[in-house]
Amino acid sequence: FAKKIYLNGRQVNELTIPAGVTEIKPFAFNNCSRFSDLSIPNSVTSIGDYAFLGCNDLENVTFGKNPSLTTIGTGAFRSCTALTGITLPETVATLSGTFYDCTNLVSANVPAGVTELGPNTFNGCKKLSSITLPSLMTIIGNWAFYNCSALTRIDIPSSVEYIGTEAFKGCTGLTGVYITDIAAWCNVKFGNYQYQDSNWAPDMKESNPLITGHNLYLNDELVTDLVIPSTVKDIQGCAFWGAECLTSLTMEEGVETIGDYSFYRCTNLREIHLPSSIQTISANNVGEVSRNAFSDLIRDKNARVAVYISDLELWLSRNLGNGIARTSYYIDNLDCIDLYVDGTLTRDIVVPESITKLGENALAELKLNSVTLPSGLESCTESFYLSTIPTIYSRSKFAPTVNGTSLGSVKGLTAIYVPKGRLNNYTSNWSSHASIIKEAPDEMALSGNQTSASILASKLAHAAVYGTASSYVDLTGATLEDGMTEETLKEGDGDGNILYFLPKGTTGISGDNIVVGNTAERIVITDGADMSVPYDFTASDVVIQRTIAASS
């Protein structure tokens, strides 16, 4: 408590540890704040815990030319607030809390033999502007650089395996994280991933320096188009959290695991290429992309994310956690994802018949025209969140289990078509959407008032729900809208193998495959298609077209 040291009656302003001393005991000079210079001889091999804690006037520390110092105890120079720089001997192998709250420390080194940077080593060194970590370092401990707000750059050696809880929290001046090996970086484990629990809030534990630094440099080049090589099997949780420099991401075949929050808040990431090799993210759930792996990519309501996949079946059967770009934190009701399958933009998704359970958020935030659900589907509980899907077709005789919130969040949903005779089952189980559930016509004999749009809707519903397009549309009992033309009548026909039977006396609509009053001008059948018809009729001309290979 006296703060001053007297040696032979004289106040000590420059403390020189005598030669021959091998150990400075813990708390030896605790709170002695009246000396500014400290000299440590070659003979000292260890400095105990908190040996110079609170030496507020200590400005300079020097070591002998041939030091033996290997151990510096926890908090040895903690709260030495006048210390601005120090060069530790390369013989030192341990550091932990060493410079905690040395608020004026501008420069320091980490000796080459230090493989584990202990907790709080530079915590609160708010003027520390640069640091070099040794090439063999494996661990950066909890709170190691906490509140080092002047630190602008951090180079992470490829040997690092673990970065602890909040190791870089409060490093508000950080503008770049520099690495030399993407594969090694993908394998780093982070404290905010390792120490999560059921009440964990993701933005409270800033272990990854990218959370504040945002820019990732590989061999001194800013990474914008990130390629994860095939040698990487697992991308650890939080690996690229906050990497705002990324605009595109390609994972090569061989990547199997995408960790929690691994691309969280990569707010400029606009193109994602995912391999079919992905198998798991959570150890307990095979075939899943983890919760929040790609969440919060979008902050601009006009931005979109293009996601490229090659295996639609695998994609739809996965659980996608919070989806590729769950944006509800900042922008509600945003269909921000364009899905490309084998390089082709997909707006109409037909879920493969092999799928009985549609993955969680498998169709979340997509902009689509329609989705066709398979006949054996049992569950699509959390599959549709925040997507735009005007029309849903279901081939199943029984309404799959669905979460009302998920289906209720679908934008633009105007019609749900189900098999003939299954209306009551669907309206009972999907009661919140009962008003838009309709039976798809099993026989294409349409009556009542018909427009080009209603005829197209019936054709599409029949083809989607029953798995094949009808070869005819019987409109003999219908009333057609004024101004209907051949072009509007045949919209969406594709190969054209559909016969239209129009009411007797219809005028203004003529052309191939149109029958009026049991008479047709010309019938064209391509590639030997089977043509089922409801009535006998006569045709002036019949053309059968067949495509054959040049070598046939």
Secondary structure as the mmCIF struct_conf table of DSSP 4:
data_model
#
loop_
_struct_conf.conf_type_id
_struct_conf.id
_struct_conf.beg_label_comp_id
_struct_conf.beg_label_asym_id
_struct_conf.beg_label_seq_id
_struct_conf.end_label_comp_id
_struct_conf.end_label_asym_id
_struct_conf.end_label_seq_id
STRN STRN1 TYR A 6 LEU A 7
TURN_TY1_P TURN_TY1_P1 ASN A 8 GLY A 9
STRN STRN2 ARG A 10 GLN A 11
BEND BEND1 ASN A 13 ASN A 13
STRN STRN3 GLU A 14 THR A 16
HELX_LH_PP_P HELX_LH_PP_P1 ILE A 17 PRO A 18
TURN_TY1_P TURN_TY1_P2 ALA A 19 GLY A 20
STRN STRN4 GLU A 23 ILE A 24
TURN_TY1_P TURN_TY1_P3 PRO A 26 ASN A 31
BEND BEND2 ARG A 34 ARG A 34
STRN STRN5 ASP A 37 ILE A 40
TURN_TY1_P TURN_TY1_P4 ASN A 42 SER A 43
STRN STRN6 SER A 46 ILE A 47
TURN_TY1_P TURN_TY1_P5 ASP A 49 GLY A 54
TURN_TY1_P TURN_TY1_P6 ASN A 56 ASP A 57
STRN STRN7 ASN A 60 PHE A 63
BEND BEND3 LYS A 65 ASN A 66
STRN STRN8 THR A 71 ILE A 72
TURN_TY1_P TURN_TY1_P7 THR A 74 SER A 79
TURN_TY1_P TURN_TY1_P8 THR A 81 ALA A 82
STRN STRN9 GLY A 85 ILE A 86
TURN_TY1_P TURN_TY1_P9 GLU A 90 THR A 91
STRN STRN10 THR A 94 LEU A 95
BEND BEND4 SER A 96 GLY A 97
TURN_TY1_P TURN_TY1_P10 THR A 98 ASP A 101
TURN_TY1_P TURN_TY1_P11 THR A 103 ASN A 104
STRN STRN11 SER A 107 ALA A 108
TURN_TY1_P TURN_TY1_P12 ALA A 112 GLY A 113
STRN STRN12 GLU A 116 LEU A 117
TURN_TY1_P TURN_TY1_P13 PRO A 119 GLY A 124
TURN_TY1_P TURN_TY1_P14 LYS A 126 LYS A 127
TURN_TY1_P TURN_TY1_P15 SER A 135 LEU A 136
STRN STRN13 ILE A 139 ILE A 140
TURN_TY1_P TURN_TY1_P16 ASN A 142 ASN A 147
TURN_TY1_P TURN_TY1_P17 SER A 149 ALA A 150
STRN STRN14 ARG A 153 ASP A 155
TURN_TY1_P TURN_TY1_P18 SER A 158 SER A 159
STRN STRN15 TYR A 162 ILE A 163
TURN_TY1_P TURN_TY1_P19 THR A 165 GLY A 170
TURN_TY1_P TURN_TY1_P20 THR A 172 GLY A 173
STRN STRN16 GLY A 176 ILE A 179
BEND BEND5 THR A 180 THR A 180
HELX_RH_AL_P HELX_RH_AL_P1 ILE A 182 CYS A 186
TURN_TY1_P TURN_TY1_P21 ASN A 187 ASN A 187
STRN STRN17 LYS A 189 PHE A 190
HELX_RH_AL_P HELX_RH_AL_P2 GLY A 191 GLN A 194
TURN_TY1_P TURN_TY1_P22 TYR A 195 TYR A 195
TURN_TY1_P TURN_TY1_P23 SER A 198 ASN A 199
TURN_TY1_P TURN_TY1_P24 PRO A 202 ASP A 203
BEND BEND6 MET A 204 MET A 204
BEND BEND7 ASN A 208 ASN A 208
TURN_TY1_P TURN_TY1_P25 PRO A 209 PRO A 209
HELX_RH_AL_P HELX_RH_AL_P3 LEU A 210 GLY A 213
STRN STRN18 LEU A 216 LEU A 218
TURN_TY1_P TURN_TY1_P26 ASN A 219 ASP A 220
STRN STRN19 GLU A 221 LEU A 222
BEND BEND8 THR A 224 THR A 224
STRN STRN20 ASP A 225 ILE A 228
TURN_TY1_P TURN_TY1_P27 SER A 230 THR A 231
STRN STRN21 ASP A 234 ILE A 235
TURN_TY1_P TURN_TY1_P28 GLY A 237 GLY A 242
TURN_TY1_P TURN_TY1_P29 GLU A 244 CYS A 245
STRN STRN22 SER A 248 MET A 251
HELX_LH_PP_P HELX_LH_PP_P2 GLU A 252 GLU A 252
TURN_TY1_P TURN_TY1_P30 GLU A 253 GLY A 254
STRN STRN23 THR A 257 ILE A 258
TURN_TY1_P TURN_TY1_P31 ASP A 260 ARG A 265
TURN_TY1_P TURN_TY1_P32 THR A 267 ASN A 268
STRN STRN24 GLU A 271 HIS A 273
TURN_TY1_P TURN_TY1_P33 SER A 276 SER A 277
STRN STRN25 THR A 280 SER A 282
TURN_TY1_P TURN_TY1_P34 ALA A 283 ASN A 284
STRN STRN26 ASN A 285 VAL A 286
TURN_TY1_P TURN_TY1_P35 GLY A 287 GLY A 287
STRN STRN27 GLU A 288 GLU A 288
HELX_LH_PP_P HELX_LH_PP_P3 VAL A 289 SER A 290
TURN_TY1_P TURN_TY1_P36 ARG A 291 PHE A 294
BEND BEND9 ASP A 296 ASP A 296
BEND BEND10 ASP A 300 ASP A 300
TURN_TY1_P TURN_TY1_P37 LYS A 301 ASN A 302
STRN STRN28 VAL A 305 ILE A 309
BEND BEND11 SER A 310 SER A 310
HELX_RH_AL_P HELX_RH_AL_P4 LEU A 312 SER A 317
BEND BEND12 ARG A 318 ARG A 318
STRN STRN29 ASN A 319 ASN A 319
TURN_TY1_P TURN_TY1_P38 GLY A 321 ASN A 322
BEND BEND13 ILE A 324 ALA A 325
TURN_TY1_P TURN_TY1_P39 SER A 328 TYR A 330
BEND BEND14 ILE A 331 ASN A 333
STRN STRN30 ILE A 337 VAL A 341
TURN_TY1_P TURN_TY1_P40 ASP A 342 GLY A 343
STRN STRN31 THR A 344 LEU A 345
BEND BEND15 ARG A 347 ARG A 347
STRN STRN32 ASP A 348 VAL A 350
TURN_TY1_P TURN_TY1_P41 GLU A 353 SER A 354
BEND BEND16 THR A 356 THR A 356
STRN STRN33 LYS A 357 LYS A 357
HELX_LH_PP_P HELX_LH_PP_P4 LEU A 358 GLY A 359
TURN_TY1_P TURN_TY1_P42 GLU A 360 GLU A 365
STRN STRN34 LEU A 366 LYS A 367
BEND BEND17 ASN A 369 ASN A 369
STRN STRN35 SER A 370 LEU A 373
TURN_TY1_P TURN_TY1_P43 SER A 375 GLY A 376
STRN STRN36 SER A 379 SER A 379
TURN_TY1_P TURN_TY1_P44 THR A 381 GLU A 382
TURN_TY1_P TURN_TY1_P45 TYR A 385 LEU A 386
STRN STRN37 THR A 388 THR A 388
BEND BEND18 PRO A 390 PRO A 390
STRN STRN38 THR A 391 SER A 394
BEND BEND19 LYS A 397 PHE A 398
HELX_LH_PP_P HELX_LH_PP_P5 ALA A 399 PRO A 400
STRN STRN39 THR A 401 THR A 401
HELX_RH_AL_P HELX_RH_AL_P5 GLY A 404 GLY A 408
TURN_TY1_P TURN_TY1_P46 SER A 409 SER A 409
STRN STRN40 LYS A 411 LYS A 411
TURN_TY1_P TURN_TY1_P47 GLY A 412 GLY A 412
STRN STRN41 ALA A 415 VAL A 418
TURN_TY1_P TURN_TY1_P48 LYS A 420 GLY A 421
HELX_RH_AL_P HELX_RH_AL_P6 LEU A 423 ASN A 429
TURN_TY1_P TURN_TY1_P49 TRP A 430 TRP A 430
HELX_RH_3T_P HELX_RH_3T_P1 SER A 431 ILE A 436
STRN STRN42 ILE A 437 GLU A 439
HELX_LH_PP_P HELX_LH_PP_P6 ALA A 440 PRO A 441
BEND BEND20 ASP A 442 GLU A 443
STRN STRN43 ALA A 445 ALA A 445
STRN STRN44 GLY A 448 GLN A 450
HELX_RH_AL_P HELX_RH_AL_P7 SER A 452 TYR A 466
BEND BEND21 GLY A 467 THR A 468
BEND BEND22 SER A 471 SER A 471
STRN STRN45 TYR A 472 ASP A 474
TURN_TY1_P TURN_TY1_P50 THR A 476 GLY A 477
STRN STRN46 ALA A 478 LEU A 480
HELX_LH_PP_P HELX_LH_PP_P7 GLU A 481 GLU A 481
TURN_TY1_P TURN_TY1_P51 ASP A 482 GLY A 483
HELX_RH_AL_P HELX_RH_AL_P8 GLU A 486 LEU A 489
TURN_TY1_P TURN_TY1_P52 LYS A 490 GLY A 492
TURN_TY1_P TURN_TY1_P53 GLY A 494 ASP A 495
STRN STRN47 LEU A 499 LEU A 502
HELX_LH_PP_P HELX_LH_PP_P8 PRO A 503 PRO A 503
TURN_TY1_P TURN_TY1_P54 LYS A 504 GLY A 505
BEND BEND23 GLY A 508 GLY A 508
BEND BEND24 GLY A 511 GLY A 511
TURN_TY1_P TURN_TY1_P55 ASP A 512 ASN A 513
STRN STRN48 ILE A 514 VAL A 516
TURN_TY1_P TURN_TY1_P56 GLY A 517 ASN A 518
STRN STRN49 THR A 519 THR A 526
TURN_TY1_P TURN_TY1_P57 ASP A 527 GLY A 528
BEND BEND25 PRO A 534 TYR A 535
STRN STRN50 THR A 538 GLN A 545
TURN_TY1_P TURN_TY1_P58 ALA A 550 SER A 551
#
